[in-house]
Amino acid sequence: MSQTSRENGPAQDEPVRGLIFNIQKFSLHDGSGIRTLVFLKGCPLTCQWCANPEGQSYAPELACRPDKCIGTSECDRCVKVCEVDAIRLGEDGRVEISRELCTDCGKCVDACPSKALELFGTWMSVDELIRVVEEDSSFYARSGGGVTLSGGEPLAQTDFVLAFLEKARARGLDTTLETSGLGKWEDLEQVCRLVNHVFFDIKILDPAKHEEGAGVGNERILQNISKLSETFPDLPVTVRTPVVPGFNDAPEDIRAIADFLDRLPGLRVEYELLPYHRLGESKYSQLGKTYPLEGLEPPPKEHIDDLRQLLDR
């Protein structure tokens, strides 16, 4: 991949491209059947519990796993190729990255023989992504699966998402959107016309608490789910709430969301509770970031069961 595509995205004369940070195959939990999950970079939220911190930035990011580094006494290739002196020798004999100097060019990634360095974010054209997704088309046909666009936030790359969905639908692929709901309604409306299913996050109704936990208020999110219910009454929608201890795990928080959904006209909605987990915690240090909820334990299964029973009443 060229340095230009890594750092700056496509040139003006190139077709629309999307910045992808992961493609996960054989998923069974984000839509019907066997699916391919495509994770797009860029998100307007900064949720404290985010399991994909590498999806928040709108640009490629360098990640470092010191446990894989074989040490500069054995190898210093990354140090030699870095043109801005952002890679240095740490006290433990392994490399350290100066985030202030690093330009995320990716040259050190290509030079690293132990794969201790990784660049989160690859520019792909629609045709390139279609080819990857269709590698598993036989599994989609047998299971009723397809492709799910996630993130980050897919609405942050609406032009690419629309171009991809139009081609995917033309080729008979089942399509699903996972969204935080934070984006322009005009963008969400266009995308919803090209998908078979939407997963829509609602984290909490209180706008002040939402801003405290996710970095922004939720007014537009709630407006968008209301407009979605009016405009697409036949579109299957699954609303998800990540249940985070101390943030939104009180019965009144969950009941308020359920009551809000009950008042939406015509929406074919299911409501799911997703227990907070710490599976993405290690990626924060790889990116030179601090995990905001360090030490927070997942909610007990019994508490989640009680909240789910509350929704059945």
RODO-2510 file (C-alpha; in nm, 4 decimals, decimal comma):
residues 313
     n   res          X          Y          Z
     1     m     0,0000     0,0000     0,0000
     2     s     0,1337     0,3424    -0,0866
     3     q     0,2278     0,5987     0,1755
     4     t    -0,0282     0,8382     0,0271
     5     s    -0,3155     0,5962     0,0764
     6     r    -0,2042     0,5195     0,4303
     7     e    -0,1656     0,8744     0,5481
     8     n    -0,4023     1,0883     0,3473
     9     g    -0,6633     0,8643     0,1931
    10     p    -0,7475     0,8558    -0,1771
    11     a    -0,6406     1,1208    -0,4219
    12     q    -0,9120     1,3291    -0,5833
    13     d    -0,9037     1,1304    -0,9080
    14     e    -0,9414     0,7939    -0,7301
    15     p    -1,2757     0,6241    -0,6620
    16     v    -1,4320     0,6678    -0,3190
    17     r    -1,2492     0,4676    -0,0528
    18     g    -1,3231     0,3752     0,3035
    19     l    -1,0898     0,3515     0,6006
    20     i    -1,1288     0,0030     0,7486
    21     f    -0,9651    -0,1119     1,0711
    22     n    -1,0886    -0,4708     1,0894
    23     i    -1,2782    -0,7320     0,8895
    24     q    -1,4133    -1,0130     1,1026
    25     k    -1,5448    -1,3234     0,9310
    26     f    -1,7857    -1,5926     1,0528
    27     s    -1,9693    -1,3706     1,2996
    28     l    -2,2915    -1,5103     1,4437
    29     h    -2,4063    -1,2247     1,6680
    30     d    -2,4541    -0,9163     1,4511
    31     g    -2,7359    -1,0101     1,2175
    32     s    -2,8891    -1,3229     1,0741
    33     g    -2,6811    -1,6236     0,9734
    34     i    -2,3066    -1,6258     0,9191
    35     r    -2,1815    -1,2732     0,8576
    36     t    -1,8762    -1,0693     0,7742
    37     l    -1,8296    -0,7643     0,9981
    38     v    -1,6628    -0,4626     0,8452
    39     f    -1,5349    -0,2087     1,0994
    40     l    -1,4997     0,1482     0,9691
    41     k    -1,2794     0,4047     1,1431
    42     g    -1,4036     0,7290     1,2866
    43     c    -1,6617     0,7904     1,5592
    44     p    -1,8159     1,1110     1,6994
    45     l    -1,8478     0,9475     2,0424
    46     t    -1,5746     0,8728     2,2961
    47     c    -1,7499     0,6201     2,5167
    48     q    -1,5506     0,5393     2,8282
    49     w    -1,6268     0,1672     2,7885
    50     c    -1,5476     0,1512     2,4154
    51     a    -1,4159    -0,1933     2,3200
    52     n    -1,2767    -0,0648     1,9876
    53     p    -1,0688     0,2433     2,0735
    54     e    -0,8826     0,1952     1,7457
    55     g    -1,2091     0,2870     1,5729
    56     q    -1,2495     0,6306     1,7296
    57     s    -0,9904     0,8257     1,5310
    58     y    -1,0625     0,9320     1,1738
    59     a    -0,7095     0,8440     1,0610
    60     p    -0,4789     0,5401     1,0658
    61     e    -0,3132     0,4771     1,4036
    62     l     0,0022     0,2950     1,5024
    63     a    -0,0327     0,0304     1,7728
    64     c     0,2556    -0,1314     1,9580
    65     r     0,2593    -0,4617     2,1470
    66     p     0,5772    -0,4597     2,3577
    67     d     0,5317    -0,8271     2,4464
    68     k     0,5994    -0,9138     2,0807
    69     c     0,8996    -0,6845     2,0415
    70     i     1,2251    -0,8816     2,0309
    71     g     1,4225    -0,5803     2,1564
    72     t     1,6569    -0,3321     1,9972
    73     s     1,9622    -0,5377     2,0923
    74     e     1,8395    -0,7967     1,8425
    75     c     1,6574    -0,5737     1,5972
    76     d     1,6389    -0,1991     1,5357
    77     r     1,4715    -0,1941     1,1955
    78     c     1,1793     0,0183     1,3087
    79     v     1,4155     0,2752     1,4601
    80     k     1,6132     0,3028     1,1383
    81     v     1,3120     0,3524     0,9072
    82     c     1,1390     0,6125     1,1247
    83     e     1,2069     0,9491     0,9594
    84     v     1,0804     1,1588     1,2528
    85     d     1,2649     0,9800     1,5376
    86     a     0,9368     0,8776     1,7006
    87     i     1,0636     0,5294     1,7965
    88     r     1,3051     0,5033     2,0851
    89     l     1,4670     0,2468     2,3107
    90     g     1,2763     0,1913     2,6333
    91     e     1,4203     0,0985     2,9707
    92     d     1,3200    -0,2642     2,9219
    93     g     1,5153    -0,2914     2,5968
    94     r     1,2034    -0,2739     2,3817
    95     v     1,0859     0,0125     2,1666
    96     e     0,8709     0,2998     2,2820
    97     i     0,6715     0,5335     2,0582
    98     s     0,6531     0,9094     2,0943
    99     r     0,2911     0,9786     2,0032
   100     e     0,3675     1,3496     1,9712
   101     l     0,6174     1,2807     1,6917
   102     c     0,4611     0,9767     1,5222
   103     t     0,2905     1,0484     1,1886
   104     d     0,1334     0,6997     1,1588
   105     c     0,2995     0,6522     0,8212
   106     g     0,3282     0,2749     0,8703
   107     k     0,6872     0,2312     0,7521
   108     c     0,7879     0,0773     1,0844
   109     v     0,5052    -0,1751     1,0541
   110     d     0,6469    -0,3044     0,7280
   111     a     0,9941    -0,3239     0,8827
   112     c     0,8972    -0,5074     1,2032
   113     p     0,9760    -0,8828     1,1725
   114     s     0,7941    -0,9823     1,4935
   115     k     0,4664    -0,8041     1,4117
   116     a     0,4886    -0,6029     1,7316
   117     l     0,3741    -0,2969     1,5358
   118     e     0,0391    -0,2705     1,3615
   119     l    -0,1354     0,0085     1,1759
   120     f    -0,5046     0,0266     1,2510
   121     g    -0,6657     0,1589     0,9359
   122     t    -0,6432     0,0515     0,5719
   123     w    -0,7897     0,2425     0,2793
   124     m    -1,0026     0,0170     0,0566
   125     s    -1,2094     0,0780    -0,2527
   126     v    -1,5646    -0,0498    -0,2791
   127     d    -1,4581    -0,3202    -0,5246
   128     e    -1,1748    -0,4334    -0,2958
   129     l    -1,4125    -0,4677    -0,0028
   130     i    -1,6754    -0,6440    -0,2125
   131     r    -1,4151    -0,9021    -0,3170
   132     v    -1,3228    -0,9723     0,0458
   133     v    -1,6856    -0,9978     0,1564
   134     e    -1,7831    -1,2264    -0,1305
   135     e    -1,5124    -1,4774    -0,0408
   136     d    -1,7689    -1,6226     0,1994
   137     s    -2,0801    -1,5852    -0,0166
   138     s    -2,1484    -1,9596    -0,0041
   139     f    -2,1789    -1,9384     0,3750
   140     y    -2,4208    -1,6466     0,3470
   141     a    -2,6403    -1,8386     0,1047
   142     r    -2,6603    -2,1460     0,3251
   143     s    -2,7176    -1,9614     0,6535
   144     g    -2,9130    -1,6541     0,5482
   145     g    -2,6172    -1,4344     0,6398
   146     g    -2,4454    -1,1404     0,4785
   147     v    -2,2375    -0,8341     0,5634
   148     t    -2,2664    -0,6020     0,8633
   149     l    -2,1132    -0,2534     0,8661
   150     s    -1,9918    -0,1469     1,2093
   151     g    -1,7276     0,0772     1,3593
   152     g    -1,6374     0,3243     1,4854
   153     e    -1,9433     0,4771     1,3267
   154     p    -2,0330     0,3918     0,9648
   155     l    -2,2184     0,7223     0,9255
   156     a    -1,8805     0,8947     0,9598
   157     q    -1,7995     0,7588     0,6119
   158     t    -2,1404     0,7886     0,4491
   159     d    -2,0222     0,8314     0,0887
   160     f    -1,8225     0,5100     0,1014
   161     v    -2,0957     0,3230     0,2913
   162     l    -2,3620     0,4200     0,0366
   163     a    -2,1418     0,3217    -0,2566
   164     f    -2,0633    -0,0118    -0,0948
   165     l    -2,4242    -0,0884     0,0015
   166     e    -2,5530    -0,0106    -0,3469
   167     k    -2,3086    -0,2565    -0,5002
   168     a    -2,3656    -0,5152    -0,2254
   169     r    -2,7433    -0,5050    -0,2707
   170     a    -2,7045    -0,5280    -0,6494
   171     r    -2,5052    -0,8487    -0,5945
   172     g    -2,7744    -0,9969    -0,3712
   173     l    -2,5983    -0,9562    -0,0364
   174     d    -2,7977    -0,9188     0,2853
   175     t    -2,6864    -0,5948     0,4535
   176     t    -2,6965    -0,4751     0,8139
   177     l    -2,5959    -0,1491     0,9804
   178     e    -2,4609    -0,1107     1,3343
   179     t    -2,4799     0,2533     1,4426
   180     s    -2,4546     0,4783     1,7443
   181     g    -2,7281     0,6832     1,5808
   182     l    -2,5174     0,9976     1,5936
   183     g    -2,5031     1,1459     1,2470
   184     k    -2,7037     1,3542     1,0038
   185     w    -3,0577     1,2261     0,9571
   186     e    -3,0179     1,2657     0,5816
   187     d    -2,7235     1,0229     0,5909
   188     l    -2,9004     0,7711     0,8125
   189     e    -3,2099     0,7849     0,5931
   190     q    -3,0115     0,7089     0,2774
   191     v    -2,8289     0,4205     0,4424
   192     c    -3,1489     0,2700     0,5860
   193     r    -3,2946     0,2456     0,2364
   194     l    -3,0143     0,0032     0,1500
   195     v    -3,0062    -0,2274     0,4537
   196     n    -3,2138    -0,5221     0,5710
   197     h    -3,1604    -0,4658     0,9433
   198     v    -3,0351    -0,1943     1,1803
   199     f    -2,8666    -0,2314     1,5180
   200     f    -2,9063     0,1016     1,6985
   201     d    -2,7364     0,1898     2,0288
   202     i    -2,9208     0,3815     2,2994
   203     k    -2,7002     0,4115     2,6030
   204     i    -2,9089     0,6229     2,8403
   205     l    -3,1902     0,8774     2,8106
   206     d    -3,0453     1,1425     3,0440
   207     p    -2,8547     1,3813     2,8102
   208     a    -2,6164     1,5028     3,0827
   209     k    -2,5196     1,1496     3,1835
   210     h    -2,4848     1,0546     2,8179
   211     e    -2,2403     1,3395     2,7638
   212     e    -2,0495     1,2379     3,0756
   213     g    -2,0105     0,8769     2,9584
   214     a    -1,9898     0,9173     2,5799
   215     g    -1,8452     1,2648     2,5336
   216     v    -2,1520     1,4125     2,3625
   217     g    -2,5210     1,4561     2,4318
   218     n    -2,7869     1,2231     2,2953
   219     e    -3,0421     1,4654     2,1552
   220     r    -2,9686     1,3884     1,7900
   221     i    -2,9518     1,0156     1,8599
   222     l    -3,3020     1,0143     2,0059
   223     q    -3,4301     1,2354     1,7243
   224     n    -3,2860     0,9955     1,4681
   225     i    -3,4426     0,6834     1,6179
   226     s    -3,7770     0,8664     1,6294
   227     k    -3,7495     0,9697     1,2628
   228     l    -3,6371     0,6186     1,1715
   229     s    -3,9489     0,4715     1,3317
   230     e    -4,1713     0,7076     1,1345
   231     t    -3,9937     0,6724     0,7992
   232     f    -3,9158     0,2970     0,8028
   233     p    -4,1928     0,1247     1,0021
   234     d    -4,1222    -0,2105     0,8346
   235     l    -3,7436    -0,2094     0,8799
   236     p    -3,6330    -0,4514     1,1545
   237     v    -3,4444    -0,2588     1,4233
   238     t    -3,2607    -0,3985     1,7238
   239     v    -3,1875    -0,1421     1,9928
   240     r    -2,8902    -0,2277     2,2125
   241     t    -2,7837    -0,0880     2,5477
   242     p    -2,4366    -0,1613     2,6865
   243     v    -2,5018    -0,2056     3,0578
   244     v    -2,2152    -0,0301     3,2375
   245     p    -2,1942    -0,0462     3,6194
   246     g    -2,2358     0,2939     3,7787
   247     f    -2,3482     0,4533     3,4544
   248     n    -2,6750     0,3010     3,3345
   249     d    -2,7243    -0,0237     3,5256
   250     a    -3,0027     0,0992     3,7545
   251     p    -3,3479    -0,0493     3,6834
   252     e    -3,4908     0,2988     3,6264
   253     d    -3,2327     0,3672     3,3539
   254     i    -3,3244     0,0549     3,1583
   255     r    -3,6976     0,0948     3,2168
   256     a    -3,6828     0,4534     3,0868
   257     i    -3,5275     0,3372     2,7593
   258     a    -3,7852     0,0592     2,7220
   259     d    -4,0708     0,3042     2,7832
   260     f    -3,9235     0,5452     2,5270
   261     l    -3,9119     0,2689     2,2669
   262     d    -4,2698     0,1671     2,3443
   263     r    -4,3833     0,5173     2,2531
   264     l    -4,2238     0,5117     1,9095
   265     p    -4,4869     0,4638     1,6366
   266     g    -4,4692     0,1585     1,4153
   267     l    -4,1125     0,0542     1,4874
   268     r    -4,0379    -0,3178     1,4501
   269     v    -3,7932    -0,3140     1,7383
   270     e    -3,6228    -0,5668     1,9602
   271     y    -3,4412    -0,4508     2,2721
   272     e    -3,1173    -0,6141     2,3882
   273     l    -2,8999    -0,5565     2,6931
   274     l    -2,5272    -0,6114     2,6403
   275     p    -2,3249    -0,6556     2,9622
   276     y    -2,0150    -0,4369     2,9887
   277     h    -1,6907    -0,6270     2,9301
   278     r    -1,3192    -0,5486     2,9326
   279     l    -1,2152    -0,7332     2,6164
   280     g    -1,0837    -0,4195     2,4478
   281     e    -0,8874    -0,2872     2,7449
   282     s    -0,5445    -0,4028     2,6219
   283     k    -0,5808    -0,2042     2,2993
   284     y    -0,5712     0,1258     2,4877
   285     s    -0,2120     0,0774     2,6004
   286     q    -0,1178    -0,0420     2,2509
   287     l    -0,2384     0,2957     2,1219
   288     g    -0,0667     0,4906     2,3980
   289     k    -0,3956     0,5667     2,5706
   290     t    -0,5249     0,5161     2,9245
   291     y    -0,8317     0,3001     2,9755
   292     p    -1,0921     0,5275     3,1426
   293     l    -1,2638     0,2498     3,3401
   294     e    -0,9588     0,0680     3,4734
   295     g    -1,0577    -0,1670     3,7543
   296     l    -1,4284    -0,1671     3,6725
   297     e    -1,5682    -0,5190     3,6844
   298     p    -1,8433    -0,6493     3,4515
   299     p    -2,1920    -0,6604     3,6044
   300     p    -2,2934    -0,9878     3,7717
   301     k    -2,4966    -1,2204     3,5525
   302     e    -2,7732    -1,2168     3,8124
   303     h    -2,8082    -0,8399     3,7794
   304     i    -2,8347    -0,8575     3,4010
   305     d    -3,0936    -1,1354     3,4356
   306     d    -3,2962    -0,9137     3,6724
   307     l    -3,2849    -0,6246     3,4246
   308     r    -3,3973    -0,8513     3,1411
   309     q    -3,6842    -0,9827     3,3503
   310     l    -3,7830    -0,6215     3,4149
   311     l    -3,8324    -0,5768     3,0404
   312     d    -4,0660    -0,8756     3,0235
   313     r    -4,3149    -0,7291     3,2686
***
